[in-house]
Amino acid sequence: MRVPFVAANWKMHKTVSEAVSYVTAFRMHKYPASNVEVVLAPPFTAIHATAQALAETTTRVAGQDLHWEATGAFTGEVSAQMLKEAGASHVIVGHSERRHVFGETDEEVNRKVRAAIENGLTPIVCVGETLTERESDRTLAVLDRQLKGGLKDVTGAQVGDAIVAYEPVWAIGTGRVATPEQAQEAHAYIRSRLAQMFGINTSEQCRIIYGGSVKPSNVAELSRQPDVDGALVGGAGLEPASFAEIVAKSAVATV
């Protein structure tokens, strides 16, 4: 049984003080901690404070991105070691906004994935199609390309320990959400490709989570799908009560 994984990606929201206030409120909500793994992804400036506020809890912290080099003349970038020192254990890689707003390529995603793994961070590797790609029946081809490119030169054991996030671009921040059937189809395909690329054990171990307008009202039904192992939450993760409800429903749905 794969333990559900639920992460809140705050994107460019919350100052340090706001992040600490969020954690204080979130810690008041109870959920079956043994049945779900929880991660918060604050902006870079709030990682250290968030990690400190979460001390002595099971909730972990993720960076929202990283550079593949350890050091260098890369103004505005952050390395894996910097994230670790600040308190992160995970890092989001290849989020659709990085791909489609900032032009990140599959090759760059791959370099970031390998940098994260080599430095002891767990990558949350995002894949997903645009609305145009879905409407032209290219969803599976896009997923195939992103998986092959993003996970190149990564071992099966490393993939098994990583997180893959399926996030249909057309459902992010739009209020639209993939139906449970659409999510399951994409997740099942991703798992089948992981089996072909890395072996059945890796595919069964790797957690594949859904991202795209996840809310308390839809997370339980999504989580009940056999290949959906949790959620990458955007807007609904900005409020501690809302995110706590998502976490609780994710844990219960898979029991």
C-alpha angles and dihedrals in degrees: 000000000000113000109236115252120209123181132181113213106201093186110190096346134110133035120230093269092047090051092052091048089051092052091048090054094041092053089060091066118085127216134158097277094189090060099053140035114221130199132179120205109199126174115283092259092059101042096096095045092045092050091049092049089052094051113136092020130101093237114108135202131238134195116232094225142344142199119248094228122081094220138349149109095311106132113210096011130121127211130220092250091052090053092048093049090050090055106266122141097176137036133201112232129189098005111181091249090056089050101042104028099035100028099241113176131214088251092055091047089053093051089051093048091052093045090052093049094045090054098046100259121132109234121221097206114202124209132167148129134255123240091257091053092049094047090050090051094247099123096111093043090053092048090049092052094047094048094048093045098040096046099041113140092008118127126237091246090053093049090049090058094045129084123237116203119200106204116170103213092219090062099050114107091341100099088240116117133190111254115249087254092053091047092048092049092053094043092048090051092050090050092049091051091048088053091052093046101039109009137268095280092057093047092051093047099046114091115225114198132190125236126183126097093334111179138170088259096059107025097087094055091046092048092053091066109106096236099038108097101178141307145283102215126202123172096008088055093063093077115064095215092050093047092045089054090051090050093049094048091047090054095047096044093062099043 
